[in-house]
Structure formats: C-alpha cells, structure tokens
Amino acid sequence: MKLSLVDLSTTPYQGDRKQALKDTIETAKVIEELGFQRIWLAEHHSHKLVAGRSPEVLIAAVAENTRHIHVGAGGVLLNHYSPFKVAETFATLSELYSGRIDLGIGRATTGKQTDLALQRNRSVFQYPDDSMDQLTELLCWLSNGFPSDHPFNQVKVYNDGALPNVYLLGSSGWSAEAAARMGLAYSFAGFFNPQGAFSITQQYMQHFRSTDKSYGHKEPKLILGLAVFAQETDHLAIEFSAPMQYFYKQARTKGILGDTLLSEKDAIKALEGSTLMERLVNPVDLPQFIVGKAETVAQELKIIKSAFGAEEIMIRMMTSDHTSKLKSLELLTKCFQD
C-alpha cells in the first residue's frame, strides 16, 4: 500500500510557527523511515494557525534533512505566480535533489485581499480563468517546449538535474479534464470534495490521453487525498480528530477560520450531538473524515484505493498534537505491514 502525506505545518498546542516548521521536518524524517512515498508541503496565506505558506523554501529544508523520500509542493498556487519563475525554482530544487522533487500544481483563491497582496500589478484584479494558459506555459518552460516562432523560445530554463515530477492538483472537474488532456499525473483532494471524488477521478481515468512529453505519462496516475485520523481505539481516534472536525464545521457553516485548534476536550464538548465517526458503507461514497481504530481505517483505505483505481493514498492529518500525529502514522503503517 503506497502512502503519502500532505503536511500543513500546523502550529502545535505548546509551540509557535517556528516549532511547526521544525515538526514538519521531523515528520518527514519519521515517515521516510516508515516507508512513505512522498511528503508534500501546502501553501496557505495569512493564517496564524498554518505555518506552511512557502512550500518552495520548506521543500529544500525537508529534502536536506531526508535521504530518499519524494518532497514536493501540495501545491504551488500557479494562478498567483509567473510560470517561468515557478519553473526555474523547481528546476533549481531538482538540481539540488535530483529525482526527488515533486511539483504539485494547484490554483486557489486565498481571499480577495490576500489575492491582491500576492499580485504585482494591483491596477487589474486577476482571476484564475486563464488556468489552462498558465499550465500550458509552465509545462513548456519545464520542457523547453515552446514552438520555434514563439518569443519565449529564446528563453531557456536550464536544468542539470532530473525534471521535477509533475502533478496537477484539484478537487473539481476542470482539474480532472486538464490533467487527462495533458497526460499528467493527478492528485485529487478528497478531503475538500468527498462527494464528488469518485465521479471526478473517474472522469480523469476515462479521458486520459497518453503522451510522450517528458512531464507526462502513458497511463493515468491517480493519488487520492483523504482526511485520516487513526489511533489505537475508536474512542482515542474520535478525540484526536475532534479539534479538526470542529474547525471544519466552523469554516463550513460560519466561514470562521480559527487562529488555533481547540483542545480535544473542548472540541468534543463543542461538537456534542454531532456524528464524529462514520464507517465506510460504499467505497465510492467517502466520509469527510476517516476516523477510527488503526486496523479499521487501514482496511477502509485499502477498499477505497481499489475502488478508485488510485496508485497511492495521500493522508491529510491537520492537528496541533504533533506526538499523536506521528503515533497515528506509525500505527497505520504497521497495519499495512502486518
């Protein structure tokens, strides 16, 4: 069973943002020993709780402190940046850590004011409606693939290492169709859109076009991202997941993004009357959170992976309890080894 992790560098209960970044590096070292395929670092802006705002910087720190695990962006929000600069940045990372760097390409709004702050030209508000143009340009930079009559053909992205491993990230039909059309590997964020996960990922699988391009593939390659919280017992897993479940409920129902996660005790109290653990009934009908005893969760992940035709499951475990996170990942790994 291939497992990966996307890490947000969540500020710990007893610590600050610097400690959150150090915890991410420690997490990478631990899961490398556990046999995980890759660790991706997220990009979130203007959020006190999440320290992961510059994946390019953190990728270098994590790669320098590990030996062979793939390290990447989950993902770079391309709609805010120059494709040329992104290509040069990841070419540099690939020169330093050849063969280990993943370029996860995403797009997202981070809020009207933050989106504007990320722009250089504030006179015209940018919208991510040119995403295909941005993606196509980035892939041309990575492969030096502009036509001879294109003005950018005169500019090269030099790279003495292997190309970064390219993935398109998303949770919508647009990303599935774009990945399929370009022959790209695709990572679907099931933790954002569990209801649409199966239909959208199958859209990618069915419409995939084989390509000989250096950044593409002959066959579809799907990573499925899921919010997972596993512990030794169901009760402990529910407690472990409760702070994130409350955070998500507040964000979804009230638009509130808290600066901290509640303690387990306070979250359980605040969620009184809510269903905090759903068992998998239909493998293509995903719950928002996969919570439970590690052995049960591991079995459900196997079933989901098979039903979706995914090559890999990417775990998202947002928590301020770093010790419990490492324990959860270790418990899951042991279940897949038994």
Legacy VTK file of the C-alpha trace (Angstrom):
# vtk DataFile Version 3.0
C-alpha trace
ASCII
DATASET POLYDATA
POINTS 338 float
0.000 0.000 0.000
1.573 3.272 -1.120
1.049 6.061 1.398
1.972 9.731 1.304
1.356 12.762 3.481
0.451 16.374 2.778
1.580 18.480 5.735
0.276 21.959 6.568
2.801 22.755 9.326
0.050 23.381 11.867
1.124 25.367 14.923
1.363 22.979 17.906
-0.517 23.491 21.188
2.692 24.103 23.095
4.720 25.965 20.495
4.941 28.589 17.793
5.189 28.720 13.988
8.918 28.041 14.072
8.201 24.857 16.005
5.531 23.937 13.449
8.132 24.077 10.664
10.568 22.005 12.731
7.783 19.480 13.358
7.253 19.170 9.598
10.922 18.341 9.104
10.757 15.755 11.900
7.577 14.300 10.407
9.319 13.869 7.058
12.212 12.021 8.680
9.852 9.722 10.579
7.629 8.823 7.644
10.658 8.241 5.429
11.692 5.509 7.864
8.122 4.205 7.856
8.250 3.775 4.073
6.036 6.631 2.879
6.401 7.533 -0.803
6.361 11.321 -0.503
5.608 14.313 1.665
4.036 17.438 0.177
4.058 20.872 1.781
0.990 23.062 1.483
0.659 26.737 0.582
-1.678 28.760 2.804
-1.540 32.509 3.261
-2.431 34.956 6.024
-3.379 32.243 8.508
-1.929 32.225 12.008
-2.619 28.528 12.623
-0.900 27.229 9.472
2.811 27.972 9.075
3.059 26.310 5.664
2.981 29.312 3.329
6.148 28.890 1.245
6.461 25.278 0.081
9.476 26.052 -2.115
11.512 27.056 0.941
10.297 24.209 3.113
10.903 21.636 0.353
14.601 22.470 0.433
14.750 22.193 4.225
12.915 18.854 4.244
14.905 17.391 1.348
18.183 18.382 3.005
17.174 16.535 6.170
15.992 13.330 4.449
17.619 10.859 2.083
15.232 9.381 -0.458
11.583 10.304 0.194
9.998 12.471 -2.504
9.390 16.050 -1.366
7.072 18.446 -3.116
4.514 21.212 -3.176
0.944 20.336 -2.449
0.634 22.640 -4.202
2.016 25.808 -5.770
-0.923 28.175 -6.433
0.007 28.870 -10.030
-2.716 31.446 -10.659
-0.764 33.899 -8.471
2.688 33.463 -9.989
4.838 33.638 -13.087
5.081 30.155 -14.672
8.657 30.989 -15.663
9.662 31.714 -12.076
7.942 28.541 -10.816
9.778 26.503 -13.467
13.152 27.995 -12.508
12.520 27.464 -8.802
11.682 23.788 -9.214
14.479 23.250 -11.715
16.844 24.550 -9.026
15.358 22.230 -6.406
15.691 19.339 -8.863
19.349 20.170 -9.440
19.934 20.015 -5.696
17.838 16.877 -5.063
17.630 15.180 -8.436
14.741 12.751 -8.876
13.136 13.555 -5.510
11.273 16.796 -6.197
7.526 16.848 -6.925
5.870 19.888 -8.469
2.226 19.819 -7.468
0.395 22.479 -9.476
-2.734 23.976 -7.972
-4.917 27.061 -8.188
-6.974 28.735 -5.491
-8.329 31.969 -4.194
-6.899 32.854 -0.803
-9.363 35.647 -0.090
-9.873 38.891 -2.029
-7.377 40.965 -0.066
-4.741 38.220 0.072
-5.122 37.513 -3.635
-4.499 41.203 -4.303
-1.497 41.232 -1.973
0.057 38.358 -3.948
-0.193 40.320 -7.202
2.475 42.637 -8.521
0.067 44.674 -10.640
-2.695 45.909 -8.324
-4.425 48.000 -11.002
-6.193 44.989 -12.505
-7.660 42.287 -10.296
-6.607 38.875 -11.591
-8.934 35.904 -11.835
-7.910 32.258 -12.274
-9.795 31.969 -15.582
-6.585 31.617 -17.580
-5.561 28.473 -15.730
-5.066 26.365 -18.857
-2.814 29.034 -20.373
-0.814 29.185 -17.146
-0.488 25.402 -17.001
0.495 25.086 -20.664
3.122 27.795 -20.293
4.613 26.175 -17.186
4.900 22.800 -18.917
6.579 24.460 -21.911
9.100 26.136 -19.617
9.870 22.852 -17.858
10.450 21.012 -21.129
11.792 23.971 -23.165
8.945 23.131 -25.495
7.866 26.465 -26.983
7.445 26.476 -30.789
10.333 27.997 -32.751
8.271 31.067 -33.653
7.206 31.751 -30.042
9.011 34.712 -28.398
9.655 32.630 -25.264
11.619 30.139 -27.358
14.599 32.455 -26.889
14.470 31.996 -23.101
15.549 28.691 -21.553
15.031 27.071 -18.178
18.305 25.259 -17.708
18.312 22.147 -15.533
21.238 19.846 -14.813
19.104 17.526 -12.695
16.070 15.398 -13.454
12.837 17.220 -14.235
10.576 17.626 -11.205
7.796 15.053 -11.087
4.732 16.993 -12.241
1.249 16.521 -10.749
-1.888 18.541 -11.308
-3.820 19.010 -8.073
-7.506 19.711 -7.774
-10.945 18.928 -6.459
-13.069 19.854 -9.476
-13.981 18.638 -12.932
-11.740 21.268 -14.520
-8.568 19.861 -12.968
-9.544 16.293 -13.898
-10.131 17.236 -17.535
-6.941 19.313 -17.715
-4.802 16.525 -16.236
-6.363 13.970 -18.569
-5.917 16.178 -21.653
-2.252 16.910 -20.873
-1.384 13.340 -19.852
-0.426 14.440 -16.342
-0.448 12.587 -13.058
-3.403 13.794 -10.981
-3.837 14.279 -7.247
-7.454 14.700 -6.156
-8.197 16.449 -2.847
-10.878 14.145 -1.485
-10.699 15.965 1.852
-12.139 19.056 0.108
-14.731 17.346 -2.079
-15.558 13.825 -0.869
-18.993 13.914 -2.516
-17.570 14.475 -5.998
-14.425 12.389 -5.554
-15.431 9.251 -7.424
-17.165 10.820 -10.404
-14.392 13.385 -10.947
-11.480 10.959 -10.580
-13.160 8.511 -12.952
-13.586 11.355 -15.414
-9.791 11.704 -15.308
-9.208 7.968 -15.693
-11.606 7.599 -18.625
-10.494 10.686 -20.577
-6.745 10.306 -20.027
-4.626 10.882 -23.123
-1.241 9.182 -23.312
1.709 11.462 -24.036
5.399 11.181 -24.825
6.136 14.544 -23.205
8.813 14.443 -20.525
6.376 15.699 -17.873
3.554 13.280 -18.780
2.673 9.592 -18.738
1.458 6.725 -20.884
-1.169 5.675 -18.338
-3.233 7.617 -15.791
-1.654 8.046 -12.365
-4.025 8.969 -9.555
-3.232 9.994 -5.985
-6.288 10.275 -3.739
-6.040 12.655 -0.786
-8.114 11.837 2.313
-8.509 13.303 5.796
-7.467 10.454 8.094
-7.311 10.173 11.892
-6.338 6.774 13.300
-5.428 5.694 16.823
-5.332 2.563 18.965
-9.090 2.653 19.638
-12.143 4.300 18.089
-12.549 6.445 21.188
-8.984 7.786 21.014
-9.345 8.424 17.280
-12.526 10.433 17.810
-10.809 12.554 20.443
-7.776 13.026 18.180
-9.922 14.165 15.241
-12.354 16.369 17.185
-10.347 19.639 17.024
-10.127 19.431 13.239
-13.749 18.352 12.897
-14.824 21.419 14.886
-12.506 23.682 12.857
-14.028 22.354 9.636
-17.590 22.758 10.914
-16.945 26.387 11.862
-15.360 27.095 8.484
-18.169 25.410 6.523
-21.173 26.718 8.442
-19.981 30.138 9.641
-16.990 30.993 7.477
-14.789 31.180 10.577
-11.149 30.115 10.354
-9.885 29.975 13.922
-6.354 31.059 14.817
-5.928 27.939 16.942
-7.412 24.480 17.216
-9.467 23.724 20.298
-8.163 21.159 22.746
-9.581 17.663 22.333
-11.717 18.080 25.463
-13.162 21.422 24.354
-13.753 20.213 20.797
-15.642 17.131 21.967
-17.831 19.352 24.151
-18.432 21.841 21.318
-19.391 19.022 18.940
-21.822 17.369 21.335
-24.622 15.758 19.347
-22.585 15.565 16.118
-21.602 12.322 14.404
-17.827 12.166 14.788
-17.129 8.786 13.209
-18.672 7.404 10.018
-17.868 3.918 8.858
-17.361 3.279 5.181
-20.500 1.708 3.689
-19.976 2.337 -0.020
-16.301 2.703 -1.056
-17.147 5.383 -3.627
-19.174 7.415 -1.107
-16.454 8.957 1.032
-16.993 10.399 4.503
-15.500 13.827 5.193
-13.156 12.303 7.777
-11.947 8.716 8.015
-11.717 8.173 11.748
-11.234 5.079 13.877
-9.079 2.300 15.184
-5.967 1.989 13.004
-6.778 -1.542 11.822
-10.264 -0.481 10.727
-9.031 2.663 8.982
-6.302 0.725 7.173
-8.852 -1.753 5.834
-11.102 1.067 4.642
-8.200 2.771 2.888
-7.406 -0.455 1.043
-11.020 -0.734 -0.113
-11.150 2.912 -1.234
-7.845 2.671 -3.102
-9.069 -0.361 -5.016
-12.489 1.130 -5.833
-10.954 4.360 -7.168
-8.090 2.713 -9.034
-5.671 5.000 -7.197
-1.953 4.288 -7.135
-1.500 5.977 -3.805
-3.389 7.376 -0.811
-2.227 10.769 0.442
-3.125 11.432 4.077
-4.080 14.866 5.362
-3.949 14.959 9.160
-4.354 18.531 10.378
-3.661 18.604 14.089
-1.812 20.643 16.706
-0.828 17.437 18.539
2.446 16.523 16.850
3.116 13.480 19.040
-0.298 11.966 18.335
0.132 12.610 14.607
3.378 10.649 14.497
1.808 7.858 16.527
-1.180 7.730 14.176
1.031 7.458 11.094
3.130 4.742 12.729
0.030 2.742 13.718
-1.339 2.912 10.173
1.967 1.832 8.647
2.169 -1.161 10.971
-1.320 -2.253 9.893
-0.274 -2.303 6.242
2.870 -4.275 7.056
1.044 -6.996 9.033
LINES 1 339
338 0 1 2 3 4 5 6 7 8 9 10 11 12 13 14 15 16 17 18 19 20 21 22 23 24 25 26 27 28 29 30 31 32 33 34 35 36 37 38 39 40 41 42 43 44 45 46 47 48 49 50 51 52 53 54 55 56 57 58 59 60 61 62 63 64 65 66 67 68 69 70 71 72 73 74 75 76 77 78 79 80 81 82 83 84 85 86 87 88 89 90 91 92 93 94 95 96 97 98 99 100 101 102 103 104 105 106 107 108 109 110 111 112 113 114 115 116 117 118 119 120 121 122 123 124 125 126 127 128 129 130 131 132 133 134 135 136 137 138 139 140 141 142 143 144 145 146 147 148 149 150 151 152 153 154 155 156 157 158 159 160 161 162 163 164 165 166 167 168 169 170 171 172 173 174 175 176 177 178 179 180 181 182 183 184 185 186 187 188 189 190 191 192 193 194 195 196 197 198 199 200 201 202 203 204 205 206 207 208 209 210 211 212 213 214 215 216 217 218 219 220 221 222 223 224 225 226 227 228 229 230 231 232 233 234 235 236 237 238 239 240 241 242 243 244 245 246 247 248 249 250 251 252 253 254 255 256 257 258 259 260 261 262 263 264 265 266 267 268 269 270 271 272 273 274 275 276 277 278 279 280 281 282 283 284 285 286 287 288 289 290 291 292 293 294 295 296 297 298 299 300 301 302 303 304 305 306 307 308 309 310 311 312 313 314 315 316 317 318 319 320 321 322 323 324 325 326 327 328 329 330 331 332 333 334 335 336 337
